[in-house]
Structure formats: C-alpha cells, structure tokens
Amino acid sequence: MIIYGLYGPSGTGKSTSSLFFAHEQNIPAIIDDGLLIYKGKRVAGASAKFEKNYITAVKRATFHMEHHRNEVVKALKQYKIKKLLIIGTSIRMVDKIANALQLGQIDHYVNVTDLRSSSEIKMALYVRKTEGKHVIPVPYLQIEQNFFKKMITKGKRLFSHQREYIGETTIVHPDFTRGTIHISDNILNAIVEKEVSRIKDIKACKHVTVHMYMTPTIQVHVSLHYPLSRPLKEVGTDIQKRIIDAFQQFLELEIEQVKVTFEK
C-alpha cells in the first residue's frame, strides 16, 4: 500500500483539499478524523467531529479506542486498498494514525500549503473562527441522521477543472468547537465604505458586494468628484489597495479580487 499523509493546522481546509488531491493522484481511500472513506463513501469508523469534547475527539481521530481501531483495520484489509491518504494536523499525527492502524511508514508527506494558496487558507480559517464550520469529505446522506441531525448541513458538490465530479462535502458544527465570532455583512461593507471615503476623489460609495467563499472578492460602485486630481486608473488602484490592506489588517484575509465600477 502506498500511503500519503496530508497535514496542516485545524481549519485550513484539508478535508476539502483532500478530495481534489485524491482525485488527481487516483487515491481511492481517505482517513479523516476517525473515518475510513472509500470511493466517496464512509465504509468504517466514526467521525471525531461528533465527540462531546476536544480530548475525546483527538482520541477518536487517532484511533485510540480499540474497537474503533479494529473496525478500520479490518475494512482496510477487506477493500484491498492500494493507495491511502491520511489527514492530520501534523506529520506527527499522521504518523501516529498510520502506526495505530498498523500501516507502516508514510510514503509521501503533503503540506496543505502545497495544495491551497495563502488566501484560501486564511479564508478557511476565517470561516472556522466566525462560523464554526467543520467539513467531512463525504456526502450528506452518508452521515448518520440521528441525534446530530440539527448539527449537519449539506456542503458542496466538487468538480475538477475538467468538470469531472470529484465528490461532496458535509458541514457539521461540533459540540467541542471553542466558540465563534460573528462578523455581519454590514461590518464587511462598512470596512469597504470607510476606506473608500478616505479618498478625496470619491464623491460617494454607491454599492458594495462582498463574496466570502473560498477566496474573498469585492465589488464596489463609486461616484467621483470632477475634475479629478489624478488619472482615473490611479484612483481605481488606490481604492483596490486600501480595501486589500484593510481586510488584511482587520480580518487577516487576502482578497482575491476587488472590482471597481465608476458611476456618474
């Protein structure tokens, strides 16, 4: 068996990235937070995201419980898996999982930063902190709908650049999430409006749209004072820079794109 270890801090988007990476490398099986996922289906194990506290979640994710560990070991043999991707928060963790499941050495280590851009990682961390969302890389219908039903929502259907279907995700809100900070759309819009208002060539900020998915994008419509004190392109560049710097300063987010529309 060829074993890959995907590692990176919690909340950086490893579970979502794992589906794309597994598709590209033709890896049929993933171990993520206590689950064995084979060809997009949960075939063994239980998710650490449904544990009541952080300590038991870590134990579940690293297969500390004997009956849980034995179930996954048995399934790995049953499905005759040739390639496997193990997900963890560090190299030490993926090594610990491999050892617990009697899999031997990891053949290839992959840092989440090799798969996701800095802006994508910061956006994923922002969503984790503000919304408490955790991702499971299996479809919604594969998750047991019992006690945890209120905690589970449908995620995304994922496709490759060639529009090949890769898989689906499920969103959960674990009990052990250590609180969230809610930032309303009004605050995001206010940051943009405040920065735009600092520019003397701007008469008014007419409309702001902030899209917070994967990587943030912003659209802003402004009217101008005439005559302008400098070229129009320079005004647009100034708007973009101020907004990008503000989101970096206040939210630690990297903006993918700022589209500026000038109106009369």
PAZAPA-4460 file (N, C-alpha, C; in steps of 0.05 Angstrom, whole numbers, plus 32768, in hexadecimal, padded with zeros to 4 digits):
% residues 264
    n_x    n_y    n_z   ca_x   ca_y   ca_z    c_x    c_y    c_z   seq   type   mol
   8011   7FE8   8000   8000   8000   8000   8012   8019   8000     1      M     A
   800A   802C   7FEF   8018   8046   7FEE   8008   8059   7FFF     2      I     A
   8015   8066   8012   8008   8077   8026   8011   8094   8023     3      I     A
   7FFE   80A5   8021   8003   80C2   8020   7FF9   80CE   803B     4      Y     A
   8008   80E2   8045   8000   80F0   805D   7FFC   810D   8057     5      G     A
   7FE3   8117   8059   7FDD   8133   8055   7FDA   8140   8070     6      L     A
   7FEA   8155   8075   7FEA   8161   808F   7FE9   8180   808E     7      Y     A
   7FDF   818B   80A3   7FDD   81A8   80A6   7FCB   81AF   80BE     8      G     A
   7FCD   81C7   80C8   7FBE   81CF   80E0   7F9F   81CC   80DC     9      P     A
   7F91   81C9   80F2   7F74   81C7   80F1   7F68   81E0   80E3    10      S     A
   7F54   81DB   80D3   7F46   81F1   80C6   7F52   81FC   80AD    11      G     A
   7F66   81EF   80A2   7F73   81FA   808A   7F68   81EE   8070    12      T     A
   7F54   81DD   8072   7F47   81D3   805A   7F51   81B8   8050    13      G     A
   7F5D   81A8   8062   7F69   818E   805A   7F54   817B   804F    14      K     A
   7F3D   8179   805C   7F29   8166   8054   7F1F   816B   8038    15      S     A
   7F1A   8184   8031   7F11   818B   8016   7F28   8186   8002    16      T     A
   7F40   818F   8009   7F57   818B   7FF7   7F5D   816E   7FF2    17      S     A
   7F57   815D   8006   7F5D   8141   8003   7F4E   8134   7FEC    18      S     A
   7F35   813D   7FE7   7F26   8132   7FD1   7F33   8138   7FB6    19      L     A
   7F3C   8151   7FB3   7F49   8158   7F9A   7F64   8149   7F97    20      F     A
   7F73   8148   7FAC   7F8D   813A   7FAB   7F8A   811C   7FA6    21      F     A
   7F77   8110   7FB3   7F72   80F3   7FAF   7F69   80EE   7F92    22      A     A
   7F59   80FF   7F87   7F51   80FC   7F6B   7F69   80FE   7F58    23      H     A
   7F7A   8112   7F5D   7F91   8116   7F4B   7FA5   80FE   7F4D    24      E     A
   7FA8   80F3   7F65   7FBC   80DE   7F69   7FB0   80C2   7F67    25      Q     A
   7F96   80C1   7F60   7F88   80A7   7F5E   7F89   8097   7F78    26      N     A
   7F84   80A4   7F8E   7F83   8098   7FA8   7F66   8092   7FB0    27      I     A
   7F5F   8079   7FB2   7F42   8072   7FB7   7F39   8075   7FD4    28      P     A
   7F4C   8076   7FE7   7F45   8075   8003   7F51   808C   8013    29      A     A
   7F41   8096   8026   7F4A   80AC   8037   7F43   80A6   8054    30      I     A
   7F56   80AC   8066   7F51   80AA   8082   7F51   80C7   808D    31      I     A
   7F3A   80CF   8098   7F37   80EA   80A1   7F27   80EB   80BB    32      D     A
   7F33   80F4   80D0   7F25   80F7   80EA   7F16   80DE   80F3    33      D     A
   7F22   80C7   80F0   7F16   80AF   80FA   7F06   809F   80E6    34      G     A
   7F02   80AA   80CE   7EF2   809C   80BA   7F04   8090   80A5    35      L     A
   7EFD   8079   809A   7F09   806E   8082   7EF5   8072   806C    36      L     A
   7EFD   8081   8058   7EEC   8088   8041   7EF7   807B   8029    37      I     A
   7EE7   806B   801B   7EF0   805C   8003   7EDE   8062   7FEC    38      Y     A
   7EEA   806D   7FD7   7EDC   8075   7FBF   7EC4   8087   7FC6    39      K     A
   7EC8   809A   7FD7   7EB4   80AE   7FDE   7E9F   80A5   7FF2    40      G     A
   7EA2   808D   7FFD   7E8F   8083   8011   7E9C   807C   802B    41      K     A
   7E8E   8081   8041   7E98   8079   805B   7E94   805B   805E    42      R     A
   7EAA   804C   8062   7EA9   802F   8063   7EB0   8025   807F    43      V     A
   7EBC   8035   8090   7EC4   802C   80AA   7ECB   8044   80BB    44      A     A
   7ECA   8040   80D6   7ED2   8055   80E9   7EBB   8068   80F0    45      G     A
   7EC2   807A   8101   7EAF   808F   810A   7EBE   80AA   810B    46      A     A
   7EB0   80BF   8105   7EBD   80D9   8103   7EC3   80E5   811F    47      S     A
   7EDB   80F0   8122   7EE3   80FE   813A   7ED3   8117   813E    48      A     A
   7EC7   8121   8128   7EB8   813A   812A   7E9E   8138   8139    49      K     A
   7E96   811F   8140   7E7E   811B   814F   7E83   8115   816C    50      F     A
   7E9C   8118   8174   7EA3   8113   8190   7E9A   812B   81A1    51      E     A
   7E96   8127   81BB   7E8C   813B   81CD   7EA1   8150   81D6    52      K     A
   7EBA   8148   81D5   7ECF   815B   81DE   7EE8   8157   81CD    53      N     A
   7EFA   816A   81D0   7F12   816A   81C0   7F24   8152   81C5    54      Y     A
   7F27   8149   81DE   7F38   8133   81E5   7F2F   8119   81D8    55      I     A
   7F15   8113   81DA   7F0B   80FA   81CE   7F0C   80FC   81AF    56      T     A
   7F09   8114   81A5   7F0B   8118   8188   7F27   8110   817E    57      A     A
   7F3C   8119   818C   7F57   8112   8185   7F5C   80F4   8187    58      V     A
   7F51   80E8   819C   7F54   80CB   819E   7F46   80BC   8188    59      K     A
   7F2E   80C6   8180   7F20   80B9   816A   7F30   80BD   814F    60      R     A
   7F3A   80D4   814B   7F49   80DA   8132   7F62   80C9   812F    61      A     A
   7F6E   80C2   8146   7F87   80B3   8145   7F84   8096   814C    62      T     A
   7F6A   808D   814C   7F64   8070   8150   7F6E   8065   816A    63      F     A
   7F68   8074   817F   7F70   806C   819A   7F5F   8055   81A4    64      H     A
   7F45   8055   819C   7F32   8040   81A6   7F36   8027   8196    65      M     A
   7F39   8010   81A4   7F3F   7FF7   8197   7F2A   7FED   8184    66      E     A
   7F11   7FEE   818B   7EFC   7FE4   8179   7EFA   7FF5   8160    67      H     A
   7EFF   800F   8163   7EFF   8021   814C   7F16   801B   8139    68      H     A
   7F2E   8018   8145   7F46   8012   8136   7F43   7FF8   8127    69      R     A
   7F39   7FE3   8135   7F37   7FC8   8129   7F23   7FC9   8111    70      N     A
   7F0E   7FD8   8114   7EFA   7FDA   80FE   7F07   7FE5   80E4    71      E     A
   7F18   7FFA   80E7   7F24   8007   80D0   7F3A   7FF5   80C5    72      V     A
   7F4A   7FE8   80D6   7F5F   7FD5   80CC   7F52   7FBF   80BC    73      V     A
   7F3C   7FB4   80C6   7F2E   7F9F   80B7   7F25   7FA8   809C    74      K     A
   7F19   7FC0   809B   7F0F   7FCB   8081   7F26   7FD0   806E    75      A     A
   7F3C   7FDA   8077   7F53   7FDF   8065   7F5C   7FC5   8057    76      L     A
   7F5B   7FAF   8066   7F62   7F95   805A   7F4C   7F8B   8048    77      K     A
   7F33   7F8F   8050   7F1D   7F85   8040   7F1B   7F92   8025    78      Q     A
   7F20   7FAC   8023   7F1E   7FBA   800A   7F38   7FB9   7FF9    79      Y     A
   7F4C   7FAC   8004   7F66   7FA9   7FF5   7F70   7FC3   7FE9    80      K     A
   7F71   7FD7   7FFA   7F79   7FF2   7FF2   7F96   7FF4   7FEB    81      I     A
   7F9C   7FFE   7FD3   7FB8   8001   7FCA   7FC4   801C   7FCF    82      K     A
   7FB3   8030   7FD0   7FBC   804C   7FD6   7FAA   8058   7FEB    83      K     A
   7FB6   8066   7FFE   7FA7   8071   8014   7FB1   808D   801B    84      L     A
   7F9F   809F   8021   7FA6   80BA   802A   7F9D   80BD   8047    85      L     A
   7FB0   80C4   8058   7FAA   80C9   8075   7FAC   80E7   807A    86      I     A
   7F98   80F2   8087   7F97   810E   808D   7F9C   8113   80AA    87      I     A
   7FAD   8127   80B1   7FB3   812D   80CC   7FBC   814A   80CF    88      G     A
   7FBE   8153   80E8   7FC6   816F   80EC   7FE5   8173   80EC    89      T     A
   7FF3   815D   80EC   8011   815E   80EB   801C   8144   80E0    90      S     A
   8036   8144   80DA   8043   812B   80D2   8042   8117   80E8    91      I     A
   8046   8120   8101   8044   810F   8118   8029   8101   8119    92      R     A
   8014   810F   8114   7FF9   8104   8116   7FF4   80EF   8100    93      M     A
   7FFC   80F5   80E7   7FF7   80E1   80D2   8008   80C8   80D7    94      V     A
   8021   80CC   80E2   8031   80B5   80E9   8024   80A4   80FF    95      D     A
   8018   80B2   8113   800B   80A4   8129   7FF3   8094   811F    96      K     A
   7FE4   809F   810C   7FCD   8091   8101   7FD6   8078   80F1    97      I     A
   7FEB   807C   80E1   7FF6   8065   80D1   7FFF   804F   80E3    98      A     A
   800C   8056   80F9   8016   8043   810C   7FFF   8034   811A    99      N     A
   7FEB   8043   8123   7FD4   8037   8130   7FC5   8023   811E   100      A     A
   7FC4   8029   8104   7FB7   8017   80F1   7FC9   8002   80E5   101      L     A
   7FE2   8001   80EF   7FF5   7FED   80E7   7FFB   7FEF   80C9   102      Q     A
   7FFF   8007   80C0   8003   800C   80A3   8021   8010   809C   103      L     A
   8032   8014   80B0   804E   8019   80AA   8054   8036   80A4   104      G     A
   8069   803A   8095   8073   8055   808F   8062   8064   807B   105      Q     A
   8060   807E   807E   8053   808F   806A   8066   8092   8052   106      I     A
   805C   808E   803A   806E   8090   8023   8072   80AD   8019   107      D     A
   805C   80BD   801B   805E   80D8   8010   804F   80EB   8024   108      H     A
   805D   8100   802C   8050   8114   803D   8049   812C   802C   109      Y     A
   8031   8137   8030   8027   814E   8021   801D   8163   8034   110      V     A
   8029   817B   8033   801F   8191   8044   8007   819E   8036   111      N     A
   7FF4   81A6   8046   7FDC   81B3   803A   7FE4   81CC   802A   112      V     A
   7FFA   81D9   8031   8003   81F0   8022   800C   81E9   8006   113      T     A
   8011   81D0   8001   8017   81C7   7FE5   7FFE   81C5   7FD4   114      D     A
   7FE7   81C4   7FE1   7FCE   81C0   7FD2   7FBD   81D9   7FD2   115      L     A
   7FC0   81EA   7FE6   7FAF   8202   7FE8   7FC0   821B   7FEA   116      R     A
   7FB6   8230   7FDE   7FC4   824A   7FDF   7FC1   8256   7FFB   117      S     A
   7FD2   826A   8000   7FD1   8277   801A   7FB5   8284   801E   118      S     A
   7FAA   8290   8009   7F90   829D   800C   7F7A   8288   8012   119      S     A
   7F7B   8270   8005   7F68   825B   800A   7F69   8251   8027   120      E     A
   7F82   824E   8031   7F85   8244   804C   7F7B   8259   8060   121      I     A
   7F81   8272   805C   7F77   8287   806E   7F59   8289   806E   122      K     A
   7F4D   8285   8056   7F30   8285   8055   7F24   826E   8064   123      M     A
   7F30   8256   8061   7F27   823F   8070   7F28   8243   808E   124      A     A
   7F3E   824F   8097   7F41   8254   80B4   7F2D   8269   80BD   125      L     A
   7F27   827C   80AC   7F12   8290   80B3   7EF7   8283   80B6   126      Y     A
   7EF0   8271   80A4   7ED6   8264   80A6   7ED5   8252   80BF   127      V     A
   7EEB   8245   80C5   7EEB   8234   80DD   7EE7   8245   80F6   128      R     A
   7EF4   825C   80F7   7EF2   826D   810F   7ED7   827B   8111   129      K     A
   7ECD   8284   80FB   7EB4   8294   80FC   7E9B   8284   80FA   130      T     A
   7E9C   826C   80EE   7E84   825C   80EB   7E86   8240   80F8   131      E     A
   7E9E   8238   8101   7EA0   821F   810E   7E9C   8207   80FC   132      G     A
   7E9F   820B   80E2   7E99   81F5   80CF   7EB1   81E2   80CC   133      K     A
   7EAB   81C8   80CE   7EBE   81B3   80C9   7EB4   81A3   80B1   134      H     A
   7EC7   8199   80A0   7EBF   818B   8088   7EC6   816D   808A   135      V     A
   7EB3   815C   8082   7EB7   8140   807F   7EB7   813A   8061   136      I     A
   7ECB   812C   8056   7ECC   8128   8039   7EBC   8110   802F   137      P     A
   7EA3   810F   8038   7E90   80FB   802F   7E75   8109   802B   138      V     A
   7E63   80FD   801A   7E49   810A   8016   7E38   810A   802F   139      P     A
   7E25   811D   802F   7E13   8121   8045   7E04   8108   804D   140      Y     A
   7DFB   80F9   8039   7DEB   80E0   803E   7DFC   80CA   8049   141      L     A
   7E16   80CC   8049   7E28   80B8   8055   7E2B   80BC   8073   142      Q     A
   7E22   80D2   807D   7E25   80D8   809A   7E0C   80CE   80A8   143      I     A
   7E0F   80C1   80BE   7DF8   80B7   80CD   7DE7   80CE   80D7   144      E     A
   7DCD   80CD   80D0   7DBB   80E3   80D7   7DAB   80DB   80F0   145      Q     A
   7DB7   80DE   8107   7DA9   80D8   8120   7DAB   80EF   8133   146      N     A
   7DB9   80EB   8149   7DBC   8100   815D   7DC8   8119   8152   147      F     A
   7DD9   8117   813E   7DE9   812E   8135   7DDC   813C   811D   148      F     A
   7DC3   8135   8117   7DB7   813F   80FF   7DB7   815E   80FD   149      K     A
   7DB3   816C   8113   7DB2   8189   8113   7DCD   8195   810E   150      K     A
   7DE2   8185   8111   7DFD   8190   810E   7E08   818D   80F2   151      M     A
   7DF9   817F   80E1   7E04   8177   80C7   7DF5   8186   80B0   152      I     A
   7E04   8190   809D   7DF9   819C   8086   7E08   8193   806D   153      T     A
   7DFB   8195   8056   7E08   818D   803D   7E1F   81A0   8037   154      K     A
   7E34   8195   802C   7E4B   81A5   8024   7E4B   81AB   8007   155      G     A
   7E61   81A6   7FF9   7E64   81AC   7FDD   7E68   8193   7FCC   156      K     A
   7E5E   8194   7FB4   7E66   8180   7FA0   7E7E   818B   7F92   157      R     A
   7E94   817B   7F91   7EAD   8184   7F87   7EB3   8178   7F6B   158      L     A
   7EBE   8189   7F5A   7EC5   8181   7F3F   7EE1   8189   7F38   159      F     A
   7EEE   817A   7F27   7F09   8181   7F1E   7F08   8197   7F09   160      S     A
   7F20   81A1   7F01   7F20   81B5   7EEC   7F14   81AB   7ED2   161      H     A
   7F15   8191   7ECE   7F09   8185   7EB6   7EEB   817E   7EBA   162      Q     A
   7EE0   8188   7ED1   7EC4   8184   7ED8   7EBD   8167   7EDE   163      R     A
   7ED1   8158   7EE6   7ECC   813D   7EF0   7EC3   813E   7F0D   164      E     A
   7EAE   812E   7F13   7EA4   812E   7F2E   7EB9   8120   7F40   165      Y     A
   7EC0   812E   7F56   7ED4   8124   7F69   7EC8   8118   7F82   166      I     A
   7EB5   8126   7F8D   7EA8   811D   7FA6   7E98   8133   7FB3   167      G     A
   7E8E   812D   7FCB   7E7E   8140   7FD9   7E88   8144   7FF6   168      E     A
   7E81   815A   8002   7E89   815E   801E   7E70   8162   802F   169      T     A
   7E73   815F   8049   7E5E   8163   805C   7E68   8176   8071   170      T     A
   7E58   8189   807A   7E60   819D   808D   7E54   8195   80A9   171      I     A
   7E65   8196   80BD   7E5B   8190   80D8   7E65   81A5   80EB   172      V     A
   7E57   81A8   8102   7E5F   81BB   8117   7E63   81AB   8130   173      H     A
   7E7B   81A2   8135   7E81   8191   814C   7E7B   819E   8167   174      P     A
   7E74   818D   817B   7E70   8197   8196   7E89   81A3   81A2   175      D     A
   7EA1   8199   8199   7EBA   81A2   81A6   7EC5   81BB   819A   176      F     A
   7EB7   81C7   8186   7EC1   81E0   817B   7EC3   81F5   8190   177      T     A
   7ED9   8202   8192   7EDF   8214   81A8   7ED5   8231   81A2   178      R     A
   7EBB   8233   819D   7EB0   824D   8199   7EB6   8259   817D   179      G     A
   7EA5   826B   8174   7EA9   8278   815A   7EA4   8296   815E   180      T     A
   7EAE   82A5   814A   7EAB   82C2   814A   7E9B   82C8   8131   181      I     A
   7E83   82D4   8134   7E73   82DA   811D   7E7A   82F6   8112   182      H     A
   7E80   82F8   80F9   7E85   8311   80EB   7E70   8314   80D6   183      I     A
   7E5E   8327   80D9   7E48   832B   80C6   7E51   8337   80AC   184      S     A
   7E40   8333   8097   7E45   833F   807D   7E47   835E   807F   185      D     A
   7E38   8369   8092   7E38   8386   8095   7E54   8390   809D   186      N     A
   7E62   8380   80AE   7E7D   8388   80B6   7E90   8387   809E   187      I     A
   7E8E   8371   808E   7E9F   836E   8077   7E9B   8386   8064   188      L     A
   7E82   838C   805F   7E7B   83A3   804D   7E86   83BD   8059   189      N     A
   7E84   83C0   8073   7E8D   83D9   8080   7EAB   83DD   807D   190      A     A
   7EBA   83C7   807E   7ED7   83C9   807B   7EDD   83D4   805F   191      I     A
   7ECF   83CA   804B   7ED4   83D3   8030   7ECC   83F0   802D   192      V     A
   7EB4   83F7   8036   7EAA   8413   8034   7EBC   8427   8042   193      E     A
   7EC6   841F   805A   7ED8   8431   8069   7EF2   8436   805A   194      K     A
   7EFE   8421   804E   7F17   8425   8040   7F13   8435   8027   195      E     A
   7EFD   8431   8019   7EF7   8440   8000   7EF3   845D   8006   196      V     A
   7EE5   8463   801D   7EDF   847E   8024   7EF7   848F   802B   197      S     A
   7F0E   8482   8030   7F26   8490   8037   7F33   849D   801E   198      R     A
   7F2B   8494   8006   7F37   849E   7FED   7F29   84B7   7FE4   199      I     A
   7F37   84CD   7FE1   7F2B   84E7   7FDB   7F1D   84E8   7FC0   200      K     A
   7F25   84D7   7FAD   7F18   84D8   7F93   7EFC   84CA   7F93   201      D     A
   7EF6   84BC   7FA9   7EDD   84AD   7FAA   7EC6   84BF   7FB5   202      I     A
   7EB1   84C1   7FA6   7E99   84D0   7FAF   7E88   84BF   7FC1   203      K     A
   7E83   84A6   7FB9   7E72   8494   7FC9   7E78   8477   7FC2   204      A     A
   7E75   8466   7FD6   7E76   8449   7FD2   7E5A   8440   7FCF   205      C     A
   7E52   8439   7FB6   7E36   8433   7FAF   7E2D   8417   7FB8   206      K     A
   7E3E   8403   7FB4   7E36   83E8   7FB9   7E4E   83D6   7FBD   207      H     A
   7E4C   83C4   7FD1   7E62   83B1   7FD7   7E57   8395   7FD8   208      V     A
   7E65   8382   7FCB   7E5E   8366   7FCD   7E77   8357   7FD5   209      T     A
   7E75   8347   7FEB   7E8C   8337   7FF4   7E84   831A   7FF2   210      V     A
   7E93   830A   7FE3   7E8F   82EE   7FE0   7EA4   82DF   7FF1   211      H     A
   7E9B   82D0   8005   7EAE   82C3   8017   7EAC   82A5   8012   212      M     A
   7EB8   829B   7FFC   7EB9   827F   7FF6   7ED4   8277   7FEA   213      Y     A
   7EE1   8264   7FF6   7EFB   825A   7FED   7F10   8271   7FF0   214      M     A
   7F0E   8285   7FDE   7F1F   829C   7FE1   7F0D   82B5   7FDD   215      T     A
   7F0F   82C9   7FEF   7EFC   82E0   7FEE   7F00   82F0   7FD5   216      P     A
   7EE9   82F9   7FCA   7EE9   830C   7FB4   7ED6   8323   7FBB   217      T     A
   7EDD   833B   7FB2   7ECD   8352   7FB9   7EC7   8362   7FA0   218      I     A
   7EAE   836C   7F9E   7EA5   837E   7F89   7E9D   8398   7F96   219      Q     A
   7EA6   83AE   7F8C   7E9F   83C8   7F98   7E99   83DC   7F81   220      V     A
   7E82   83EA   7F84   7E7A   83FE   7F71   7E7D   8419   7F7E   221      H     A
   7E8A   842C   7F70   7E8F   8446   7F7C   7E89   845C   7F67   222      V     A
   7E83   8474   7F72   7E81   848B   7F61   7E98   849E   7F68   223      S     A
   7E9F   84AF   7F55   7EB7   84BF   7F58   7EB2   84DD   7F58   224      L     A
   7EC5   84EB   7F65   7EC6   8508   7F63   7ED4   8510   7F49   225      H     A
   7EC9   8522   7F3A   7ED6   852C   7F22   7EDC   854A   7F25   226      Y     A
   7EF3   8553   7F1A   7F07   8543   7F0B   7F18   8533   7F1F   227      P     A
   7F22   851D   7F15   7F33   850B   7F25   7F4E   8518   7F29   228      L     A
   7F5A   8512   7F40   7F74   851C   7F47   7F8B   850B   7F3B   229      S     A
   7F84   84F4   7F30   7F97   84E1   7F25   7F89   84CE   7F11   230      R     A
   7F98   84BE   7F02   7F8C   84AC   7EEF   7F79   8498   7EFB   231      P     A
   7F64   8491   7EED   7F4F   847F   7EF6   7F5B   8464   7EFF   232      L     A
   7F6E   8459   7EEF   7F7A   8440   7EF6   7F87   8441   7F11   233      K     A
   7F94   8457   7F17   7FA2   845A   7F31   7F8E   845A   7F48   234      E     A
   7F77   8467   7F43   7F62   8467   7F58   7F58   844A   7F5D   235      V     A
   7F54   843B   7F48   7F4B   841F   7F4B   7F5F   840E   7F5A   236      G     A
   7F79   8412   7F53   7F8E   8403   7F61   7F8F   840A   7F7E   237      T     A
   7F8B   8423   7F84   7F8B   842C   7FA0   7F75   841F   7FB0   238      D     A
   7F5D   841E   7FA4   7F46   8411   7FB1   7F4C   83F3   7FB7   239      I     A
   7F56   83E5   7FA3   7F5D   83C9   7FA6   7F71   83C4   7FBC   240      Q     A
   7F86   83D5   7FBC   7F9B   83D1   7FD0   7F91   83D6   7FEC   241      K     A
   7F81   83EB   7FF0   7F77   83F2   800B   7F65   83DB   8015   242      R     A
   7F54   83D0   8004   7F42   83BB   800C   7F51   83A2   8013   243      I     A
   7F64   839A   8002   7F75   8383   8007   7F84   8385   8021   244      I     A
   7F90   839D   8026   7F9F   83A1   803F   7F8D   83A0   8057   245      D     A
   7F75   83AB   8055   7F63   83AB   806C   7F5A   838F   8074   246      A     A
   7F53   837F   8060   7F4B   8363   8066   7F62   8353   8071   247      F     A
   7F7A   8359   8069   7F91   834B   8074   7F95   8354   8091   248      Q     A
   7F92   836E   8096   7F97   8379   80B1   7F81   8370   80C5   249      Q     A
   7F68   8372   80BE   7F52   836E   80D1   7F49   8351   80D2   250      F     A
   7F4B   8342   80BC   7F40   8327   80BB   7F55   8311   80B5   251      L     A
   7F6E   831A   80AE   7F83   8308   80A6   7F7B   82F7   808E   252      E     A
   7F6D   8304   807B   7F64   82F6   8063   7F72   8302   804B   253      L     A
   7F78   82F1   8037   7F83   82FB   801E   7F6D   82FB   8009   254      E     A
   7F69   8312   7FFD   7F53   8316   7FEA   7F5D   830C   7FCF   255      I     A
   7F4C   82FB   7FC3   7F52   82F0   7FA8   7F4F   8305   7F93   256      E     A
   7F3A   8316   7F95   7F35   8329   7F80   7F24   8340   7F8B   257      Q     A
   7F2A   8358   7F83   7F1A   8370   7F89   7F12   837D   7F6E   258      V     A
   7EF9   837B   7F67   7EEF   8387   7F4E   7EE3   83A2   7F54   259      K     A
   7EEC   83B6   7F46   7EE3   83D2   7F4B   7ED3   83DB   7F32   260      V     A
   7EBB   83E5   7F37   7EAB   83F0   7F22   7EA6   840E   7F28   261      T     A
   7EAC   841F   7F14   7EA8   843C   7F17   7E8E   8444   7F0B   262      F     A
   7E7F   8454   7F1A   7E65   845D   7F11   7E64   847C   7F11   263      E     A
   7E52   8487   7F01   7E4F   84A4   7F00   7E42   84AE   7F1A   264      K     A
***
